[in-house]
């Protein structure tokens, strides 16, 4: 049974920009998960491995000069 869904909300003024941002966030999450897995396999503290998403946010939000 198919149900009709409403249109996707647009947050940044353009649907393509919203989709790109969503893809970047998902990729950042995947990088974080993989870093934690590698840290566990290497015997390190997994809490130290969660820096990729922070770096990504810093890069996206820093002012271009």
N, C-alpha and C positions, 0 to 999 in steps of 0.2 A: 504494500500500500504506500503510495507516494503522498507526502504532505507538502503543501506549498509553504515555502519559506519566504520571509520578507527579504528585501534587498539588504546587502551588507551596509552597515553604517560607514560613513566616510569621516575620518577624524582630521586628516592633514590636508584636506582640500582637494585631493586627487586619489582615486581608487588605486592607481598604480603605485603611488607613493606609499599608501597604506599596506599594500601587498608586499612591497619591497622591505618596509620596516618589519613586518611580521616575519618574513623570511630571515632577515638578519637576526632578529631576536631568537628564532628557533635554532639557527646555526650557533649562536652564542651559547644557548643552553646545551646543545650537543657537545660543544667544545668543553664546557664545564664538567659535564658528565664523564667525558673521556679522560679529562685531566684527573678527576677523582679516582677513576678506575686504575689509571696508570700509577697514581700515588699509592693506592692500596697494594697493587702488585709489587711495587718497589719497596714496600715496607715503610713508607713515609706517612705523615699525618695528612689525611685527606682534606682537612680544613685549610691547609696551606696552598692547595692546588686551585682554589676557586678565584683566580685573579683574571681570567680571560674576559669574562663578561664586564668586569670593572674597567679593564683596559679598553674594551670596545666602546663602552659608554663614554669614557674620557675622550677617546678619539672622535666620536660623533658629536660631542657637545663642545669641544674646544673651539675657540674663535679662530677663523682663518685669518691669516695675517698677510 
